[in-house]
Amino acid sequence: MSTMDLLKLANDFHTGLVPLSAEEKSRLLDLLRLKGAEDLEYGQEVEVEKVRLVRRVTGAVSIFFEKDEPVKKKAKE
């Protein structure tokens, strides 16, 4: 699978479209980190909807999942 296919699968899991077991989730994240290290240049990032894969300039690969946060009420001044 390509990096983009793995990101799409991770997004589908994150949004609840595809159920994954804990083991499958762990393998998916491990594969994403490996593919990110292989396919991305230092400092590059790719995003599919609510999932972002980043290869930092240090070489570390990070995966970020966007949260659906409720709208916060403004504090009275």
OpenMM code with the backbone's topology and positions (N, CA, C; nanometers):
from openmm import Vec3, app, unit

residues = "MET SER THR MET ASP LEU LEU LYS LEU ALA ASN ASP PHE HIS THR GLY LEU VAL PRO LEU SER ALA GLU GLU LYS SER ARG LEU LEU ASP LEU LEU ARG LEU LYS GLY ALA GLU ASP LEU GLU TYR GLY GLN GLU VAL GLU VAL GLU LYS VAL ARG LEU VAL ARG ARG VAL THR GLY ALA VAL SER ILE PHE PHE GLU LYS ASP GLU PRO VAL LYS LYS LYS ALA LYS GLU".split()
positions = [
    Vec3(0.0836, -0.1192, 0.0000),
    Vec3(0.0000, 0.0000, 0.0000),
    Vec3(0.0874, 0.1246, 0.0000),
    Vec3(0.0367, 0.2273, -0.0635),
    Vec3(0.1108, 0.3528, -0.0654),
    Vec3(0.0862, 0.4298, 0.0644),
    Vec3(0.1666, 0.5310, 0.0853),
    Vec3(0.1509, 0.6154, 0.2035),
    Vec3(0.0135, 0.6805, 0.2054),
    Vec3(-0.0319, 0.7277, 0.0905),
    Vec3(-0.1628, 0.7928, 0.0830),
    Vec3(-0.2760, 0.6936, 0.1119),
    Vec3(-0.2625, 0.5688, 0.0662),
    Vec3(-0.3635, 0.4664, 0.0966),
    Vec3(-0.3690, 0.4395, 0.2466),
    Vec3(-0.2531, 0.4325, 0.3098),
    Vec3(-0.2483, 0.4107, 0.4546),
    Vec3(-0.3075, 0.5285, 0.5312),
    Vec3(-0.2803, 0.6502, 0.4838),
    Vec3(-0.3386, 0.7684, 0.5468),
    Vec3(-0.4902, 0.7692, 0.5312),
    Vec3(-0.5393, 0.7290, 0.4149),
    Vec3(-0.6839, 0.7224, 0.3926),
    Vec3(-0.7472, 0.6201, 0.4869),
    Vec3(-0.6819, 0.5044, 0.5031),
    Vec3(-0.7324, 0.4017, 0.5947),
    Vec3(-0.7322, 0.4538, 0.7387),
    Vec3(-0.6257, 0.5237, 0.7779),
    Vec3(-0.6183, 0.5807, 0.9125),
    Vec3(-0.7281, 0.6844, 0.9328),
    Vec3(-0.7550, 0.7641, 0.8295),
    Vec3(-0.8624, 0.8636, 0.8396),
    Vec3(-0.9989, 0.7945, 0.8519),
    Vec3(-1.0201, 0.6907, 0.7735),
    Vec3(-1.1465, 0.6166, 0.7800),
    Vec3(-1.1654, 0.5543, 0.9182),
    Vec3(-1.0582, 0.5037, 0.9761),
    Vec3(-1.0665, 0.4488, 1.1115),
    Vec3(-1.0971, 0.5597, 1.2122),
    Vec3(-1.0272, 0.6717, 1.1988),
    Vec3(-1.0438, 0.7832, 1.2931),
    Vec3(-1.1862, 0.8397, 1.2891),
    Vec3(-1.2460, 0.8430, 1.1717),
    Vec3(-1.3812, 0.8974, 1.1579),
    Vec3(-1.4890, 0.7916, 1.1807),
    Vec3(-1.4487, 0.6670, 1.2060),
    Vec3(-1.5447, 0.5627, 1.2388),
    Vec3(-1.6009, 0.4871, 1.1200),
    Vec3(-1.5475, 0.5097, 1.0012),
    Vec3(-1.5974, 0.4392, 0.8831),
    Vec3(-1.5479, 0.2951, 0.8754),
    Vec3(-1.4278, 0.2705, 0.9301),
    Vec3(-1.3680, 0.1370, 0.9262),
    Vec3(-1.3290, 0.0954, 1.0677),
    Vec3(-1.3864, -0.0139, 1.1170),
    Vec3(-1.3449, -0.0613, 1.2499),
    Vec3(-1.2138, -0.1399, 1.2405),
    Vec3(-1.1244, -0.1179, 1.3355),
    Vec3(-0.9979, -0.1914, 1.3430),
    Vec3(-0.9779, -0.2399, 1.4858),
    Vec3(-0.9172, -0.3576, 1.4982),
    Vec3(-0.8836, -0.4073, 1.6316),
    Vec3(-0.7620, -0.3289, 1.6816),
    Vec3(-0.7308, -0.3452, 1.8086),
    Vec3(-0.6152, -0.2759, 1.8665),
    Vec3(-0.4865, -0.3180, 1.7957),
    Vec3(-0.4765, -0.4450, 1.7606),
    Vec3(-0.3566, -0.4947, 1.6911),
    Vec3(-0.3473, -0.4352, 1.5505),
    Vec3(-0.4596, -0.4295, 1.4802),
    Vec3(-0.4606, -0.3719, 1.3457),
    Vec3(-0.4253, -0.2231, 1.3503),
    Vec3(-0.4773, -0.1525, 1.4494),
    Vec3(-0.4460, -0.0099, 1.4655),
    Vec3(-0.2971, 0.0092, 1.4894),
    Vec3(-0.2393, -0.0741, 1.5765),
    Vec3(-0.0968, -0.0654, 1.6059),
    Vec3(-0.0132, -0.0906, 1.4809),
    Vec3(-0.0510, -0.1924, 1.4038),
    Vec3(0.0222, -0.2225, 1.2794),
    Vec3(0.0094, -0.1096, 1.1785),
    Vec3(-0.1109, -0.0519, 1.1680),
    Vec3(-0.1328, 0.0586, 1.0757),
    Vec3(-0.0424, 0.1768, 1.1111),
    Vec3(-0.0356, 0.2122, 1.2386),
    Vec3(0.0483, 0.3242, 1.2813),
    Vec3(0.1961, 0.2949, 1.2586),
    Vec3(0.2379, 0.1704, 1.2849),
    Vec3(0.3773, 0.1323, 1.2597),
    Vec3(0.4101, 0.1433, 1.1111),
    Vec3(0.3189, 0.0949, 1.0256),
    Vec3(0.3401, 0.1038, 0.8806),
    Vec3(0.3462, 0.2486, 0.8342),
    Vec3(0.2600, 0.3328, 0.8882),
    Vec3(0.2617, 0.4744, 0.8514),
    Vec3(0.3950, 0.5391, 0.8871),
    Vec3(0.4470, 0.5066, 1.0049),
    Vec3(0.5772, 0.5632, 1.0452),
    Vec3(0.6896, 0.5160, 0.9527),
    Vec3(0.6880, 0.3879, 0.9184),
    Vec3(0.7905, 0.3336, 0.8286),
    Vec3(0.7812, 0.3961, 0.6892),
    Vec3(0.6587, 0.4023, 0.6354),
    Vec3(0.6404, 0.4601, 0.5023),
    Vec3(0.6751, 0.6092, 0.5022),
    Vec3(0.6415, 0.6779, 0.6110),
    Vec3(0.6762, 0.8193, 0.6217),
    Vec3(0.8259, 0.8405, 0.6192),
    Vec3(0.8990, 0.7538, 0.6881),
    Vec3(1.0452, 0.7639, 0.6908),
    Vec3(1.1045, 0.7349, 0.5531),
    Vec3(1.0420, 0.6445, 0.4780),
    Vec3(1.0923, 0.6069, 0.3453),
    Vec3(1.0538, 0.7087, 0.2376),
    Vec3(0.9283, 0.7530, 0.2399),
    Vec3(0.8730, 0.8299, 0.1282),
    Vec3(0.8830, 0.9815, 0.1429),
    Vec3(0.8855, 1.0325, 0.2654),
    Vec3(0.8836, 1.1774, 0.2844),
    Vec3(1.0242, 1.2331, 0.2988),
    Vec3(1.0415, 1.3546, 0.2513),
    Vec3(1.1675, 1.4260, 0.2688),
    Vec3(1.1672, 1.4900, 0.4075),
    Vec3(1.2842, 1.5258, 0.4565),
    Vec3(1.2935, 1.5938, 0.5855),
    Vec3(1.2114, 1.7233, 0.5815),
    Vec3(1.1260, 1.7435, 0.6811),
    Vec3(1.0436, 1.8629, 0.6887),
    Vec3(0.9149, 1.8564, 0.6080),
    Vec3(0.8915, 1.7471, 0.5373),
    Vec3(0.7715, 1.7343, 0.4544),
    Vec3(0.6557, 1.6780, 0.5363),
    Vec3(0.5344, 1.7158, 0.4988),
    Vec3(0.4169, 1.6591, 0.5621),
    Vec3(0.3081, 1.6386, 0.4574),
    Vec3(0.2266, 1.5358, 0.4802),
    Vec3(0.1123, 1.5083, 0.3937),
    Vec3(-0.0104, 1.4930, 0.4824),
    Vec3(-0.1252, 1.5296, 0.4252),
    Vec3(-0.2477, 1.5289, 0.5038),
    Vec3(-0.3613, 1.4693, 0.4217),
    Vec3(-0.4410, 1.3856, 0.4857),
    Vec3(-0.5639, 1.3337, 0.4264),
    Vec3(-0.6748, 1.3609, 0.5262),
    Vec3(-0.7593, 1.4554, 0.4933),
    Vec3(-0.8710, 1.4984, 0.5762),
    Vec3(-0.8287, 1.5263, 0.7202),
    Vec3(-0.8476, 1.4314, 0.8134),
    Vec3(-0.8212, 1.4584, 0.9552),
    Vec3(-0.6933, 1.3923, 1.0074),
    Vec3(-0.6100, 1.3400, 0.9173),
    Vec3(-0.4859, 1.2740, 0.9585),
    Vec3(-0.3681, 1.3387, 0.8861),
    Vec3(-0.2637, 1.3701, 0.9631),
    Vec3(-0.1450, 1.4349, 0.9071),
    Vec3(-0.0219, 1.3538, 0.9430),
    Vec3(0.0615, 1.3259, 0.8446),
    Vec3(0.1870, 1.2542, 0.8623),
    Vec3(0.3011, 1.3516, 0.8376),
    Vec3(0.3921, 1.3638, 0.9354),
    Vec3(0.4989, 1.4632, 0.9289),
    Vec3(0.6332, 1.3952, 0.9494),
    Vec3(0.7285, 1.4250, 0.8603),
    Vec3(0.8671, 1.3834, 0.8827),
    Vec3(0.9438, 1.5086, 0.9214),
    Vec3(0.9838, 1.5113, 1.0434),
    Vec3(1.0525, 1.6297, 1.0968),
    Vec3(1.1949, 1.6391, 1.0418),
    Vec3(1.2549, 1.7545, 1.0555),
    Vec3(1.3913, 1.7740, 1.0059),
    Vec3(1.4907, 1.6871, 1.0825),
    Vec3(1.4516, 1.6405, 1.1998),
    Vec3(1.5378, 1.5507, 1.2773),
    Vec3(1.5298, 1.4070, 1.2264),
    Vec3(1.4312, 1.3802, 1.1382),
    Vec3(1.4125, 1.2454, 1.0858),
    Vec3(1.2983, 1.1702, 1.1521),
    Vec3(1.2508, 1.2199, 1.2663),
    Vec3(1.1400, 1.1547, 1.3360),
    Vec3(1.0115, 1.1699, 1.2537),
    Vec3(0.9276, 1.0683, 1.2584),
    Vec3(0.8000, 1.0703, 1.1870),
    Vec3(0.6879, 1.0748, 1.2903),
    Vec3(0.5961, 1.1700, 1.2735),
    Vec3(0.4838, 1.1868, 1.3664),
    Vec3(0.3525, 1.1759, 1.2910),
    Vec3(0.2512, 1.1263, 1.3608),
    Vec3(0.1169, 1.1140, 1.3052),
    Vec3(0.0236, 1.1943, 1.3946),
    Vec3(-0.0547, 1.2818, 1.3330),
    Vec3(-0.1480, 1.3651, 1.4078),
    Vec3(-0.2902, 1.3390, 1.3606),
    Vec3(-0.3813, 1.3275, 1.4572),
    Vec3(-0.5228, 1.3089, 1.4287),
    Vec3(-0.5969, 1.4327, 1.4762),
    Vec3(-0.6731, 1.4958, 1.3866),
    Vec3(-0.7491, 1.6160, 1.4212),
    Vec3(-0.8663, 1.5785, 1.5111),
    Vec3(-0.8864, 1.6586, 1.6144),
    Vec3(-0.9970, 1.6341, 1.7065),
    Vec3(-1.1192, 1.7128, 1.6623),
    Vec3(-1.2352, 1.6549, 1.6893),
    Vec3(-1.3598, 1.7277, 1.6710),
    Vec3(-1.3962, 1.7862, 1.8056),
    Vec3(-1.3632, 1.9128, 1.8239),
    Vec3(-1.3891, 1.9769, 1.9525),
    Vec3(-1.5184, 2.0560, 1.9460),
    Vec3(-1.5965, 2.0517, 2.0522),
    Vec3(-1.7180, 2.1322, 2.0543),
    Vec3(-1.6831, 2.2814, 2.0550),
    Vec3(-1.7745, 2.3614, 2.0061),
    Vec3(-1.7521, 2.5059, 2.0031),
    Vec3(-1.7516, 2.5595, 2.1448),
    Vec3(-1.6474, 2.6339, 2.1782),
    Vec3(-1.6354, 2.6890, 2.3131),
    Vec3(-1.7125, 2.8201, 2.3209),
    Vec3(-1.7760, 2.8406, 2.4332),
    Vec3(-1.8471, 2.9668, 2.4559),
    Vec3(-1.7465, 3.0733, 2.4932),
    Vec3(-1.7707, 3.1935, 2.4471),
    Vec3(-1.6812, 3.3039, 2.4807),
    Vec3(-1.7052, 3.3455, 2.6264),
    Vec3(-1.5978, 3.3754, 2.6926),
    Vec3(-1.6075, 3.4208, 2.8320),
    Vec3(-1.6590, 3.5629, 2.8348),
    Vec3(-1.7394, 3.5933, 2.9350),
    Vec3(-1.7918, 3.7289, 2.9472),
    Vec3(-1.6814, 3.8214, 2.9955),
    Vec3(-1.6796, 3.9372, 2.9404),
    Vec3(-1.5765, 4.0347, 2.9778),
    Vec3(-1.6316, 4.1393, 3.0688),
] * unit.nanometer
topology = app.Topology()
chain = topology.addChain("A")
for resn in residues:
    res = topology.addResidue(resn, chain)
    for name in ("N", "CA", "C"):
        topology.addAtom(name, app.Element.getBySymbol(name[0]), res)
